[in-house]
Amino acid sequence: MEKFQAILKFASKQTNFGYGLVALITACGEQIFSSVAFKCPCNELNFIYGLVFLLMPALALLLLGIILSKKTWKLTTGFCHRNSKLCNWRNLKSMGVTVFQISASALVAPSTWIAVALLHGSYYECAMTGANSTSYTEVVCRGVNFEAKCVTELQTFPCRNTGNEIEEILRTVRAHSQILGWLVIASIMISNLLMICVAHCFSPISYLQLKFWKNYTEEENDLMNNYSTQNLILGWLVIASIMISNLLMICVAHCFSPISYLQLKLQILGWLVIASIMISNLLMICVAHCFSPISYLQLKFWKNYTEEENDLMNNYSIKHAKELAKRNLTSFFNQTLPAKIVTPCNKDWEKISSLYKFSTKDHFYSTLHGYIENKDKTEGCMRLASMRSNEFANNPPVLDVEDGGTAAL
């Protein structure tokens, strides 16, 4: 795990290497997905089916890139409370530059998917053989012996790749796809080169100072948050497990039964559901961050604090419960007086167990934090007393004990 974290840290610092790694993973995923999960229906669904497999994964990767970008949440956190500050031209300019940087980073994976898919040609071939375009069909079928039949039955050719003339038509369609793929790659590289040149050309500082500035911001971000790499690994593992499980289910379905018309519609509907879920999640997260009363870094600190507090609370509870149980058992079997162990009373537990809503006035990050800061203002209470046998009937249901010693929840 430490070696994997070191690789991710190196990739995050080396921007070009990170982009290349993302592009390589996307290209490998597209090749596996197209060879295993994609199967052209060879009917009137060709056009929709091909476009869905070409564009919907690219859209999902675009949304995923926006969600994983830290700049997205730095920009959107508290945005709705800063409306008065947006009228400043400098703020609008910096916001536009940030949106451009987020878009440029998020477009690496989807553009790679589209370019590799076009070079492979399967999606484009399926889509264009079912396109309702008479002019394109006539161009593709021009010069063959069965031109009239080719125009009407072109959508079935991907499943009937037997015969020289049919293979020639399919090679023509794949050639169009590969030409578009290389044009996409060339346009991406030229646009990236132009954007980098323009950004460096208008830089107010020198190259070495710009490099020092970049190194400083990277080190500052690493020191600010030591959990970013672990969260990134967890996120990618969750995404990879979901994709692998879906891919295995599709493989099993393809291996043991021929794909039906209903399954084709279900696959298209599945991609639409995935895209709608990702879009709705992105919108909900953006709205939640937009109305946040605190900044991105403070929100991040709050999250780290609550995670650490929960972990320490669990450790302290286990340790204290073990000491109390050991004290009681030792006193029972040795028939000695119990040692004094202070236990919080019921009111204390109740005060720290309530749900907490962050307030910018108090600057407390949890109910426990607020309880400790206001401890001097509250009345003290005695520690939890021993419970007599006739008090067991008054236990709340959550503390009822079943046979076997487990609490009923």
C-alpha positions in Angstrom: 0.0 0.0 0.0 2.8 2.4 0.8 4.5 1.8 -2.6 1.1 2.4 -4.3 0.7 5.6 -2.4 4.2 6.7 -3.4 3.3 6.0 -7.1 0.1 8.0 -6.8 1.9 10.9 -5.1 4.5 10.9 -7.8 1.8 10.9 -10.5 -0.1 13.7 -8.8 3.0 15.9 -8.7 4.1 15.1 -12.3 1.1 16.5 -14.2 2.1 15.1 -17.6 2.9 11.7 -16.1 -0.4 11.7 -14.3 -2.3 12.6 -17.5 -0.5 9.9 -19.4 -1.3 7.3 -16.8 -5.0 8.3 -16.9 -5.0 8.1 -20.7 -3.3 4.7 -20.6 -5.8 3.2 -18.1 -8.7 4.7 -20.1 -7.4 3.2 -23.4 -6.9 -0.2 -21.8 -10.4 -0.1 -20.3 -11.9 0.9 -23.7 -10.2 -2.0 -25.4 -11.4 -4.6 -22.8 -14.9 -3.1 -22.7 -15.4 -3.0 -26.5 -14.2 -6.6 -26.9 -16.2 -8.1 -24.1 -19.3 -6.0 -23.4 -20.1 -4.5 -26.9 -22.2 -6.4 -29.4 -23.8 -4.6 -32.3 -27.6 -5.5 -32.6 -27.6 -5.2 -36.4 -31.1 -3.7 -36.5 -32.8 -0.3 -36.2 -31.1 0.2 -32.8 -27.6 0.4 -34.4 -27.3 4.2 -34.3 -28.5 4.7 -30.8 -26.6 1.7 -29.5 -23.3 2.7 -31.0 -23.6 6.4 -29.9 -24.5 5.3 -26.3 -21.4 3.2 -26.0 -19.3 5.9 -27.7 -20.5 8.9 -25.7 -22.0 7.8 -22.4 -18.8 6.3 -20.9 -17.0 9.5 -22.0 -19.7 11.5 -20.2 -19.3 9.3 -17.1 -15.5 9.8 -17.1 -15.9 13.6 -17.6 -18.2 13.8 -14.5 -15.8 11.6 -12.6 -12.9 13.9 -13.4 -14.9 16.9 -12.3 -15.9 15.2 -9.0 -12.3 14.1 -8.2 -10.9 17.5 -8.8 -10.0 19.5 -5.6 -10.4 22.8 -7.5 -14.1 22.0 -8.1 -14.9 22.0 -4.4 -12.6 24.9 -3.7 -14.6 26.9 -6.2 -18.1 25.7 -5.3 -17.8 25.6 -1.5 -19.5 28.7 -0.1 -20.1 30.1 -3.6 -23.7 31.0 -2.9 -22.6 33.2 0.0 -20.1 35.1 -2.1 -22.5 36.7 -4.7 -21.5 40.3 -3.7 -17.8 39.5 -4.3 -18.4 38.1 -7.8 -19.0 41.5 -9.3 -15.2 42.2 -9.1 -13.6 41.7 -12.5 -10.5 40.1 -10.9 -12.7 37.5 -9.1 -14.5 36.7 -12.3 -11.3 36.3 -14.2 -9.8 34.0 -11.6 -13.0 32.0 -11.5 -13.0 31.6 -15.2 -9.4 30.4 -15.2 -10.2 27.9 -12.5 -13.2 26.5 -14.5 -11.0 26.2 -17.5 -8.3 24.3 -15.5 -11.0 21.9 -14.1 -12.4 21.3 -17.6 -9.0 20.7 -19.1 -8.0 18.2 -16.5 -11.4 16.4 -16.6 -11.4 16.1 -20.4 -8.3 13.9 -20.5 -10.1 10.6 -19.8 -13.2 11.2 -22.0 -11.2 12.5 -25.0 -8.9 9.4 -24.7 -12.0 7.2 -24.6 -13.5 8.8 -27.7 -10.2 8.8 -29.6 -9.4 5.2 -28.9 -12.9 4.1 -29.6 -12.8 5.8 -33.0 -9.5 4.2 -33.8 -10.9 0.8 -32.9 -13.9 1.5 -35.1 -16.5 -0.8 -33.5 -18.8 1.8 -32.1 -18.7 4.1 -35.1 -19.2 1.1 -37.5 -22.3 0.0 -35.6 -23.7 3.6 -35.3 -23.2 4.7 -38.9 -24.5 1.4 -40.4 -27.8 2.2 -38.7 -27.7 6.0 -39.3 -30.9 7.3 -41.0 -28.9 9.3 -43.6 -29.5 8.5 -47.2 -26.5 10.5 -48.4 -24.0 8.7 -46.1 -25.4 5.3 -47.0 -25.2 6.1 -50.8 -21.5 7.2 -50.4 -20.6 4.0 -48.5 -22.5 1.7 -50.9 -21.3 3.4 -54.1 -19.6 1.1 -56.6 -20.8 -2.2 -55.2 -22.7 -4.7 -57.3 -25.7 -4.8 -55.0 -26.0 -1.1 -54.3 -29.8 -1.0 -53.9 -29.7 -4.0 -51.4 -26.7 -2.4 -49.6 -28.7 0.8 -48.9 -31.6 -1.1 -47.4 -29.6 -3.8 -45.5 -26.6 -1.8 -44.4 -27.6 -2.1 -40.7 -27.2 -5.9 -40.8 -23.6 -5.8 -42.3 -21.7 -5.8 -38.9 -23.2 -9.2 -38.2 -22.7 -10.5 -41.8 -19.0 -9.7 -42.3 -18.7 -12.5 -44.9 -18.0 -11.7 -48.5 -15.5 -9.4 -50.1 -17.9 -6.6 -50.9 -19.4 -6.5 -47.4 -15.9 -6.5 -45.8 -14.9 -3.7 -48.2 -17.9 -1.6 -47.1 -17.1 -2.2 -43.4 -13.5 -1.3 -44.0 -14.6 2.0 -45.5 -16.7 2.8 -42.4 -13.9 1.8 -40.1 -11.5 4.0 -42.2 -13.9 7.0 -41.6 -13.8 6.2 -37.9 -10.0 6.0 -37.8 -9.7 9.3 -39.7 -12.0 11.0 -37.1 -10.0 9.4 -34.3 -6.7 10.8 -35.6 -8.3 14.2 -36.1 -9.5 14.1 -32.5 -6.0 13.2 -31.3 -4.4 15.9 -33.4 -6.9 18.6 -32.4 -6.4 17.7 -28.7 -2.6 17.9 -28.9 -2.6 21.2 -30.9 -5.1 22.8 -28.6 -3.1 21.7 -25.5 0.1 23.0 -27.0 -1.6 26.4 -27.8 -3.1 26.7 -24.3 0.2 25.9 -22.6 2.1 28.4 -24.9 -0.4 31.1 -24.3 -0.4 30.5 -20.5 3.4 30.6 -20.4 3.5 33.6 -22.7 1.4 35.8 -20.4 3.0 34.6 -17.2 4.1 37.5 -15.0 7.0 35.6 -13.5 10.0 33.7 -14.9 10.1 29.9 -15.6 12.2 29.1 -12.6 10.0 31.1 -10.3 6.9 29.5 -11.8 8.5 26.1 -11.1 9.3 27.0 -7.6 5.8 28.3 -7.1 4.4 25.0 -8.3 6.7 23.0 -6.0 5.7 25.2 -3.0 1.9 24.7 -3.6 2.3 20.9 -3.9 4.3 20.7 -0.7 1.8 23.0 1.1 -1.1 20.8 -0.1 0.7 17.7 1.1 1.3 19.1 4.5 -2.3 20.5 4.7 -3.9 17.1 4.1 -2.2 13.8 4.8 -5.3 11.7 3.9 -5.8 12.8 0.3 -3.9 9.9 -1.1 -5.7 7.3 1.0 -9.1 8.8 0.0 -8.0 8.7 -3.7 -7.0 5.1 -3.4 -10.3 4.2 -1.7 -12.3 6.0 -4.4 -10.5 4.4 -7.3 -10.9 0.9 -5.6 -14.6 1.4 -5.2 -14.9 2.6 -8.8 -12.8 -0.3 -10.1 -14.8 -2.9 -8.1 -18.1 -1.6 -9.5 -16.7 -1.6 -13.1 -15.2 -5.1 -12.7 -18.4 -6.5 -11.2 -20.5 -5.0 -14.0 -18.1 -6.3 -16.6 -18.2 -9.8 -15.1 -22.0 -9.8 -15.2 -22.0 -8.7 -18.8 -19.5 -11.4 -19.7 -21.6 -14.1 -18.1 -24.7 -12.8 -19.9 -22.9 -12.8 -23.3 -21.3 -16.3 -22.8 -24.4 -18.2 -21.8 -27.2 -16.6 -23.8 -27.5 -14.7 -27.1 -28.2 -11.0 -26.7 -31.9 -10.2 -27.3 -33.7 -7.1 -28.4 -34.9 -6.5 -24.9 -31.3 -6.8 -23.5 -30.1 -4.2 -26.0 -32.7 -1.7 -24.8 -31.8 -2.5 -21.2 -28.1 -1.8 -21.9 -29.0 1.5 -23.4 -31.2 2.3 -20.5 -28.5 1.2 -18.1 -26.0 3.7 -19.5 -28.6 6.4 -19.4 -29.3 5.5 -15.7 -25.6 5.7 -14.9 -25.2 9.1 -16.6 -28.3 10.4 -14.8 -27.1 9.2 -11.4 -23.7 10.7 -11.9 -25.2 14.0 -13.0 -27.7 14.2 -10.2 -25.0 13.3 -7.6 -22.7 16.0 -9.0 -25.5 18.6 -8.8 -26.4 17.6 -5.3 -22.8 17.8 -4.1 -22.3 21.1 -5.8 -25.5 22.6 -4.2 -24.4 21.3 -0.8 -20.9 22.9 -1.2 -22.4 26.0 -2.7 -24.5 26.8 0.4 -21.7 25.8 2.8 -21.2 28.5 5.5 -17.5 27.7 5.7 -14.6 27.5 3.2 -13.3 24.4 1.5 -10.2 24.0 3.7 -12.2 24.5 6.9 -14.8 21.9 5.7 -11.9 19.6 5.0 -10.5 20.2 8.5 -13.9 19.5 10.0 -14.1 16.2 8.2 -10.7 15.2 9.3 -11.5 16.2 12.9 -14.7 14.2 13.0 -13.0 11.1 11.6 -10.2 11.3 14.2 -12.7 12.0 17.0 -14.8 8.9 16.0 -11.7 6.7 15.8 -10.4 7.9 19.2 -13.9 7.6 20.7 -14.1 4.0 19.6 -10.6 3.2 21.0 -11.2 5.0 24.3 -14.6 3.3 24.7 -13.1 -0.1 24.1 -10.2 0.6 26.5 -12.4 2.1 29.3 -15.0 -0.7 29.0 -12.3 -3.3 29.2 -10.8 -1.7 32.3 -14.2 -1.4 33.9 -15.1 -5.0 33.1 -11.8 -6.3 34.4 -12.2 -4.3 37.6 -15.7 -5.7 38.2 -14.7 -9.3 37.5 -11.6 -9.0 39.6 -13.6 -7.6 42.5 -16.3 -10.3 42.1 -14.1 -13.3 42.0 -11.5 -12.1 44.6 -14.3 -10.7 46.8 -12.4 -7.4 47.2 -13.5 -3.8 47.2 -13.6 -2.3 43.6 -11.0 0.2 42.6 -12.3 3.7 41.7 -12.9 4.2 38.0 -14.7 7.4 36.9 -17.5 6.8 34.4 -19.5 9.6 32.7 -23.0 9.9 33.9 -26.2 9.5 31.8 -26.5 13.2 31.3 -23.0 13.5 29.9 -23.6 10.6 27.5 -26.8 12.2 26.4 -25.2 15.6 25.8 -22.4 14.2 23.5 -24.8 11.8 21.7 -27.1 14.3 20.1 -26.8 15.3 16.5 -24.6 18.4 15.9 -25.1 21.2 13.4 -22.1 23.4 12.7 -22.4 27.0 13.8 -20.1 29.8 12.7 -20.6 31.6 16.0 -19.4 28.8 18.3 -16.7 27.3 16.1 -17.3 23.9 17.6 -16.7 20.9 15.4 -18.8 18.3 17.2 -21.1 17.9 20.2 -18.2 16.6 22.2 -16.1 19.6 21.3 -19.0 21.9 22.4 -19.5 19.9 25.6 -15.9 20.1 26.6 -15.6 23.9 25.9 -18.8 24.6 27.9 -18.1 22.0 30.7 -17.5 24.7 33.3 -20.9 26.2 32.6 -22.8 23.0 33.1 -23.7 21.3 36.3 -21.7 18.3 37.4 -23.1 14.9 38.0 -22.1 11.8 39.9 -20.6 8.9 38.0 -22.9 6.1 36.9 -24.0 4.1 39.9 -24.3 0.3 40.1 -27.7 -1.0 39.0 -29.8 -3.0 41.4 -31.5 -6.2 40.2 -35.0 -4.6 40.4 -34.0 -1.9 37.9 -33.5 -4.2 34.9 -37.2 -3.9 33.9 -36.7 -0.2 33.2 -33.9 -0.7 30.6 -34.5 0.9 27.2 -35.1 -1.6 24.4 -31.7 -0.9 22.9 -30.1 -2.4 26.0 -32.2 -5.6 26.1 -30.0 -8.6 26.1 -30.9 -11.8 24.3 -29.7 -15.3 24.9 -26.0 -15.4 23.9 -25.2 -12.0 25.3 -25.8 -9.8 22.2 -27.7 -6.6 22.4 -30.9 -6.4 20.4 -30.8 -3.5 18.0 
